Amino acid sequence: MNDEDDRGHQEDVSAEPARAQTPPRIPSPHGDKERPEGAQPPPGQGPQEAVGLTFSLIRAPERLRKRPEFQYVQKGERKGRTTLAAQARRRPASADGRPDDGPPRVGFTCTKKIGNSVIRNRSRRRLREAARQLVPLHGLPGVDYVFLARDATADAPWDALLDDMKDALLRLAAALERKA
């Protein structure tokens, strides 16, 4: 072996001994008092039980998303309330002449007259949640609904919004039944 190679390698090594590392855990006086001390086994496999969450049995209605769908509903019945306006129209029969008895579908519109994007989005979210709760209960099968936000939609009390939507759905159902 070559002594120069060994010396060259040793010159790069620090002469100071390695320091002791600090413990990786927070001392117990400052730690979480609800957690047990010491090593714990890994958590079990699978999903954990939800804490503090409620499960909703009401499924969100199907949505209208395309402009022609909204334009089709616009030619149907319309009922206005303080916090919203609602439109409804039966879906056309299928090619073999059978009526469409599928679940009700809903769409939401908020024009720029309502306010800035924050207000429009809040209004749309409130309408969507109200429709999720009420359309499965009061909507007719085979009918498309469009809910239009008004100035009062974003700030109205929640119960008033629900009452207005329920009233509009019942009035639209009565009007559609008269036409059928």
C-alpha positions as semicolon CSV with decimal commas, in nm:
position;residue;x (nm);y (nm);z (nm)
1;M;0,000;0,000;0,000
2;N;0,097;0,357;-0,053
3;D;0,141;0,563;0,265
4;E;0,058;0,889;0,084
5;D;-0,289;0,762;-0,010
6;D;-0,360;0,665;0,351
7;R;-0,240;1,004;0,481
8;G;-0,436;1,193;0,218
9;H;-0,750;1,013;0,320
10;Q;-0,688;1,078;0,688
11;E;-0,635;1,451;0,638
12;D;-1,004;1,498;0,546
13;V;-1,133;1,334;0,864
14;S;-1,231;1,566;1,150
15;A;-1,015;1,548;1,459
16;E;-1,308;1,631;1,689
17;P;-1,508;1,340;1,828
18;A;-1,875;1,317;1,727
19;R;-2,111;1,494;1,968
20;A;-2,398;1,316;2,134
21;Q;-2,725;1,382;1,953
22;T;-3,020;1,539;2,132
23;P;-3,306;1,303;2,204
24;P;-3,557;1,299;1,915
25;R;-3,864;1,331;2,139
26;I;-4,002;1,628;2,327
27;P;-3,945;1,598;2,702
28;S;-4,254;1,473;2,882
29;P;-4,329;1,796;3,077
30;H;-4,387;1,963;2,740
31;G;-4,540;1,665;2,557
32;D;-4,902;1,579;2,489
33;K;-5,055;1,467;2,818
34;E;-5,329;1,264;2,647
35;R;-5,083;1,042;2,462
36;P;-4,916;0,754;2,642
37;E;-4,540;0,772;2,685
38;G;-4,306;0,531;2,514
39;A;-4,315;0,349;2,185
40;Q;-4,655;0,256;2,048
41;P;-4,746;-0,012;1,794
42;P;-4,845;0,112;1,448
43;P;-5,214;0,194;1,400
44;G;-5,439;-0,088;1,282
45;Q;-5,525;-0,147;0,920
46;G;-5,841;-0,013;0,758
47;P;-6,050;0,299;0,807
48;Q;-6,090;0,449;1,149
49;E;-6,423;0,533;1,307
50;A;-6,541;0,886;1,233
51;V;-6,560;1,109;1,537
52;G;-6,803;1,398;1,547
53;L;-6,923;1,355;1,189
54;T;-7,280;1,286;1,090
55;F;-7,377;1,060;0,804
56;S;-7,640;1,193;0,569
57;L;-7,891;0,951;0,422
58;I;-8,004;1,203;0,161
59;R;-7,817;1,165;-0,166
60;A;-7,740;1,474;-0,370
61;P;-7,960;1,501;-0,679
62;E;-7,812;1,469;-1,024
63;R;-7,694;1,796;-1,176
64;L;-7,771;1,988;-1,494
65;R;-7,443;2,105;-1,642
66;K;-7,488;2,193;-2,009
67;R;-7,638;2,511;-2,148
68;P;-7,905;2,334;-2,360
69;E;-8,035;2,162;-2,046
70;F;-8,077;2,499;-1,873
71;Q;-8,243;2,647;-2,182
72;Y;-8,486;2,356;-2,197
73;V;-8,592;2,410;-1,834
74;Q;-8,623;2,785;-1,891
75;K;-8,924;2,720;-2,117
76;G;-9,110;2,545;-1,833
77;E;-9,285;2,662;-1,516
78;R;-9,137;2,938;-1,299
79;K;-9,207;3,034;-0,938
80;G;-9,041;3,323;-0,760
81;R;-8,981;3,362;-0,389
82;T;-8,795;3,619;-0,178
83;T;-8,463;3,435;-0,167
84;L;-8,472;3,242;-0,495
85;A;-8,652;3,176;-0,819
86;A;-8,720;2,821;-0,933
87;Q;-8,790;2,678;-1,277
88;A;-8,906;2,327;-1,360
89;R;-8,991;2,125;-1,667
90;R;-9,061;1,758;-1,731
91;R;-8,797;1,580;-1,933
92;P;-8,913;1,468;-2,278
93;A;-9,029;1,112;-2,331
94;S;-8,781;0,862;-2,466
95;A;-8,777;0,755;-2,832
96;D;-9,013;0,464;-2,761
97;G;-9,270;0,702;-2,605
98;R;-9,217;0,610;-2,240
99;P;-9,199;0,905;-1,998
100;D;-8,867;0,966;-1,826
101;D;-8,924;0,874;-1,460
102;G;-8,562;0,907;-1,353
103;P;-8,463;1,100;-1,044
104;P;-8,503;1,478;-1,048
105;R;-8,203;1,677;-1,172
106;V;-8,107;2,025;-1,057
107;G;-7,905;2,319;-1,185
108;F;-7,803;2,647;-1,023
109;T;-7,741;2,993;-1,166
110;C;-7,611;3,310;-1,007
111;T;-7,578;3,615;-1,228
112;K;-7,325;3,891;-1,178
113;K;-7,610;4,117;-1,067
114;I;-7,604;3,926;-0,737
115;G;-7,255;4,048;-0,646
116;N;-6,890;3,955;-0,667
117;S;-6,763;3,598;-0,697
118;V;-6,754;3,544;-0,321
119;I;-7,124;3,628;-0,287
120;R;-7,217;3,428;-0,598
121;N;-7,029;3,122;-0,475
122;R;-7,185;3,149;-0,128
123;S;-7,530;3,177;-0,284
124;R;-7,466;2,878;-0,509
125;R;-7,337;2,665;-0,218
126;R;-7,643;2,752;-0,008
127;L;-7,880;2,668;-0,294
128;R;-7,696;2,341;-0,357
129;E;-7,723;2,233;0,006
130;A;-8,090;2,332;0,030
131;A;-8,162;2,138;-0,290
132;R;-7,972;1,837;-0,155
133;Q;-8,205;1,834;0,145
134;L;-8,536;1,918;-0,024
135;V;-8,541;1,796;-0,385
136;P;-8,532;1,424;-0,295
137;L;-8,830;1,482;-0,064
138;H;-9,041;1,727;-0,267
139;G;-8,914;1,700;-0,624
140;L;-9,099;1,502;-0,889
141;P;-8,935;1,215;-1,080
142;G;-8,857;1,294;-1,441
143;V;-8,841;1,670;-1,376
144;D;-8,547;1,906;-1,414
145;Y;-8,520;2,203;-1,177
146;V;-8,312;2,520;-1,203
147;F;-8,269;2,745;-0,900
148;L;-8,174;3,108;-0,958
149;A;-8,009;3,303;-0,678
150;R;-8,144;3,641;-0,581
151;D;-7,987;3,926;-0,384
152;A;-8,116;3,782;-0,055
153;T;-7,989;3,427;-0,114
154;A;-7,642;3,476;0,037
155;D;-7,752;3,649;0,358
156;A;-8,102;3,518;0,425
157;P;-8,157;3,306;0,736
158;W;-8,114;2,938;0,656
159;D;-8,469;2,850;0,762
160;A;-8,611;3,120;0,534
161;L;-8,414;2,984;0,239
162;L;-8,535;2,629;0,310
163;D;-8,896;2,749;0,344
164;D;-8,877;2,941;0,016
165;M;-8,728;2,645;-0,171
166;K;-8,983;2,402;-0,027
167;D;-9,268;2,637;-0,117
168;A;-9,132;2,681;-0,471
169;L;-9,096;2,303;-0,515
170;L;-9,453;2,240;-0,398
171;R;-9,595;2,514;-0,623
172;L;-9,397;2,386;-0,921
173;A;-9,516;2,031;-0,854
174;A;-9,878;2,150;-0,847
175;A;-9,833;2,345;-1,172
176;L;-9,668;2,048;-1,345
177;E;-9,942;1,811;-1,226
178;R;-10,209;2,045;-1,369
179;K;-10,032;2,039;-1,707
180;A;-9,995;1,660;-1,714
